[in-house]
Amino acid sequence: MSHASLPYREFYYPLNVFMHLLTLEEGEVRYLHYGIFDRPDEPLIAAQERSTSMLLERLPAPPARVLDVGSGIGTTLHRLGQLGYTVIGITPDDKQIAFIRARYGASVDVRQTRFEDFPSEQPFDAILFQESSQYIDSEALFAQAATLTSRVLVLDEFATQPVGHLHQWAPFVEAAARHGFSIVEEIDVTDRAAPTIDYFNARYPRYRDRLIADLELTAETIDELMRGGFAYRAAYAQGDYSYRLADFRR
């Protein structure tokens, strides 16, 4: 596979690794987020589709206005548009913006900005955070959300104690409450999301040499990623991290 044929080669590490591994294993990459598995041995793409469906089935009917925060590679953004939603996607990542525009062109409305800086326009019926809330300060997230919508849907990782970069769940909920949001639905899907980590851990050794050659990475870089994957899975196993869906309304 030539370097020129990898449209995600310049994505920020380790996203480029995840995307290349998925392309080698599954033949394509549609999403950058975890899957929700019904069984551990099913294809990751099927589990990722189920994850997205959990959010989409909770949205108000089209043509509701939706803000997709952290649009990744644009699959959900494009699907929402096809379903008849009035949808805007945002991400501060210039590589993702270029990828989305190259793939979908003018059929999607995607803008390069942080959520905190997104200007208030006509209110949204819902805002989606699919593994993007973890990159935004909780207080800033709900303060901004309160100016844009009365409904926030979150599907993301959370910490159960002060470890790593993830939000702790209880303080996240408290921040929501300070800005008038309360939870109307919460689902813990930790056990169904964790096999995503197993999926990658099982395949790193198989594709190690291809990842190094095709992405021009060092062996040390890949080996460190492999070690980190097993440590991350251990954190899930001992209960340090959880994966939750939450519907906040005000």
KAVEN-V918599 format. One record per backbone hydrogen bond with DSSP energy under -1.0 kcal/mol. CO is the residue of the C=O (numbers start at 1). NH is the residue of the N-H. Records with the same first field share a line. If there is no record, write none. Layout:
CO->NH / NH
This chain:
2->5
3->6
6->9
8->11
12->15
14->18
15->19
16->20
17->21
18->22
19->23
20->24
21->25
22->26
23->27
39->42
43->47
44->48
45->49
46->50
47->36 / 51
48->52
49->53
50->54
52->56
53->57
55->58
56->59
61->64
64->86
65->125 / 126
66->88
67->128
68->90
71->74
74->78
75->79
76->80
77->81
78->82
79->83
80->85
81->84
86->66
88->68
89->111
90->70 / 71
93->97
94->98
95->99
96->100
97->101
98->102
99->103
100->104
101->105
104->107
105->108
109->89
111->91
115->118
126->67
127->153
128->69
129->155
132->135
133->136
137->141
138->142
139->143
140->144
141->145
142->146
144->147
145->148 / 149
148->124
150->250
151->127
152->248
153->129
154->246
155->131
156->244
158->242
159->169
161->163
167->159
168->172
169->173
170->174
171->175
172->176
173->177
174->178
176->179 / 181
177->180
182->249
185->247
187->245
189->193
190->194
192->37
193->196
194->197 / 198
195->199
196->200
197->201
198->202
200->204
203->207
207->211
208->212
209->213
210->214
211->215
212->217
218->222
219->223
220->224
221->225
222->226
223->227
224->228
225->229
226->230
227->231
228->232
229->233
230->234
231->235
232->236
233->237
234->238
235->240
236->239
240->160
242->158
243->189
244->156
245->187
246->154
247->184 / 185
248->152
249->182
